[in-house]
Amino acid sequence: MSAELAAMFVERKHLEYHIEQTSLWMHHIGEWKAYICDADVIRSGNKEVAIFVIVVNLVGISKRATSGELSSSGSTDAWIITRKLEDFEELQRELIQILSSIRSLKIPSRVNPNSAASLQKAREDLQLFLSTVLADELLSQSEPVFVFLNKSLEFVKHSTSGKELSSRNVFSTSEILKKWRSQLIDWQDQDRRMKAIGMFCWTLPFNPCIT
């Protein structure tokens, strides 16, 4: 019982964070910037893969972002993410459906993780791509950009998967926020019920809640 309550608490806090972050994103839509501050190499299976460290922040706090005062957690107005080359490729494919001219922006076909020059060149090309995307009014408000720059990529992808997008593909938070808030209310109700059951169990001569 205690383990279930602890897991539910973690899930609820996770959801609360995403509701806050999404609300802030939409309140300042079009005002977000992304800066690739570093390129690194990780081992994935039997090969080395390049990853790019990106600071996402509001325009007004860019000084904090570039001075390294941010962490990868705990802030909703600025955060740090890492993305692989394949993530950028997927983003470009999705954005081409919104604005075909984005096809002309150069995405590196491959990166040599053992070459500092290759990593730096890829970082510059990808920075130009991101800056161009975020400078475009339509693309900066799109769902693919929100998903790509979100701190928990898989969480948001799961929440938005299967949802029909408008022809302009402009991201509307009303449905996703409604879904998350409804889920949060359900978890809060379940949390109260489980706590009540737990208190009842402790009043019994034996405790059926402990296995």
C-alpha positions, -999 to 999 in steps of 0.1 A, spaced: 0 0 0 27 25 9 46 17 -23 15 24 -43 9 57 -26 45 67 -31 43 58 -69 11 77 -72 26 107 -55 56 108 -79 32 105 -109 10 133 -96 40 156 -90 52 148 -125 19 157 -140 16 189 -120 50 200 -133 39 194 -169 6 213 -164 26 242 -151 52 241 -178 27 238 -206 6 267 -193 38 288 -191 48 278 -226 15 289 -241 14 321 -220 48 331 -236 44 313 -269 67 328 -295 91 341 -268 111 309 -263 147 304 -274 169 274 -277 207 274 -275 229 244 -282 255 249 -255 274 217 -259 279 185 -279 288 153 -262 292 116 -270 275 87 -253 276 50 -259 244 34 -272 248 -4 -275 280 -11 -294 284 24 -309 291 59 -299 264 85 -305 266 123 -305 241 141 -283 235 179 -282 228 198 -250 202 224 -254 192 252 -231 155 262 -235 145 295 -220 124 327 -223 141 356 -241 143 376 -209 164 351 -190 189 343 -218 217 357 -196 210 330 -169 210 303 -196 244 312 -211 261 317 -177 254 281 -167 231 289 -138 204 265 -149 200 228 -139 182 201 -158 153 200 -133 132 222 -111 125 252 -133 96 258 -157 108 290 -173 142 275 -183 155 239 -186 181 218 -202 175 189 -226 196 166 -247 187 155 -282 202 131 -308 206 139 -345 177 116 -352 155 138 -330 163 168 -352 156 148 -383 122 138 -370 114 174 -361 123 186 -396 101 159 -412 72 170 -391 78 207 -398 80 202 -435 43 192 -434 36 226 -420 60 247 -440 77 230 -470 105 256 -473 119 243 -440 133 214 -461 161 238 -474 175 241 -439 206 219 -435 205 190 -411 237 170 -409 233 136 -425 258 121 -400 281 132 -373 315 117 -365 314 114 -327 352 110 -326 358 143 -345 357 176 -326 354 194 -359 325 173 -370 307 178 -337 312 216 -338 300 218 -374 269 198 -366 263 220 -336 265 251 -357 241 237 -384 216 225 -358 217 259 -340 209 277 -373 180 252 -378 166 258 -343 170 296 -344 153 297 -378 124 276 -366 118 296 -335 120 328 -354 91 317 -376 57 327 -361 39 296 -374 66 270 -366 73 283 -332 37 278 -322 35 243 -336 30 211 -317 62 194 -330 83 223 -316 67 221 -282 72 183 -281 108 186 -292 118 212 -267 99 197 -238 120 184 -210 103 150 -209 100 142 -246 85 107 -242 59 119 -217 46 146 -240 48 123 -271 26 98 -253 1 125 -243 -2 139 -278 0 107 -298 -30 99 -320 -44 134 -317 -56 149 -349 -39 181 -357 -53 211 -376 -42 218 -411 -19 245 -399 -7 222 -371 -7 250 -346 -5 236 -311 -36 239 -290 -31 232 -253 -68 232 -244 -73 195 -251 -40 183 -236 -44 205 -205 -80 193 -200 -68 157 -203 -39 162 -178 -60 181 -153 -88 155 -155 -61 128 -149 -47 148 -120 -82 151 -104 -86 113 -108 -53 106 -92 -61 130 -63 -94 112 -57 -77 78 -59 -50 91 -35 -77 101 -10 -94 68 -13 -62 48 -8 -53 69 22 -87 63 37 -83 25 31 -49 26 47 -62 43 78 -91 18 80 -66 -11 77 -46 0 107 -77 -1 129 -82 -38 123 -68 -65 145 -47 -77 116 -35 -54 87 -46 -68 53 -28 -39 36 6 -53 45 17 -82 24 
